[in-house]
Amino acid sequence: MPRRSKQPDHPSGIHRGIHYALEPNAAPGFWRYAYAIRDRVRSGRVQAKLPLLAVRRVRMRIDRDMRGDRTEATR
């Protein structure tokens, strides 16, 4: 009997209160992502062979966007 992967095909989650979604792109090794911070919706693609690496890269983008919002709010 073949072993089933414990990793989901479409990982999604919440990071620092921001809901994000990932799905595999048509090209192997690429993932489409989307998330919204306040009224801005961000989407794009990241390159990663492993789903957990793609999740990490999206979380890093969320952190970067949140830092940018904080500096703009203080101006």
N, C-alpha and C positions, 0 to 999 in steps of 0.2 A: 504494500500500500504506500503511495507517495506521501511524503510529509507536506503538510500545508504550512505556508509561511505565517508567522505570527504578526508580521507587519501588514497594515492595511494597504490596499491598492491606492486609495485616495486619502492620504493623511491630512488631517485638519486638527485644529485645536485653538487654544486661547493662550496668548502670551502677553503678560502685563495688561490684561483686560481687553486686549484686541483679538477678535476672532479672525483667524486666517484659514484659507483653504488651498490645498495643493492637488493637482491632478497631473498625471503623466502627459507629456506632449506627444505629438505624432513622431517626432524625432527621438530616437533612443538616447537616454542620458540627459534629457531636458525635462523640466517640470514647469507648468504654468501655476502662478500663485495670484491670490487676490486678498486684500484686506482693506479695511477702512479705519481711518483715524479722524475723528470728528466728522467733518463734511467732505473730506478728501478720500476718494477711493483710489487705491494703488493696485496695479496689476502688472504682470510681466512674466519673465521666465528666468529660471536659474538652471545652471548646469551642474548636475550631480548624478552619479551612477546609483548611489544608495538613497532610499527615501529619507532616512534620518539625517543625512548630510543636507538634503534639500530643505528639510525642516529647520535645521540649524541656520542655514543661509537666509531663509525668510525671517527667522527671529532676529537675526542681526540687522536686517533691513528695517524691521519694525523698531528696534532700538535706535537706529540712526534717525529715522523719521520722527520719533518721539523726542529725541534730543534737539532736533531742528525746530520742532513746535515750541519747545520750552524757551529757546533763545529768541524766537520771534515774538513770543508773548511778553517778554520783558522789555522790548524796545518801545 
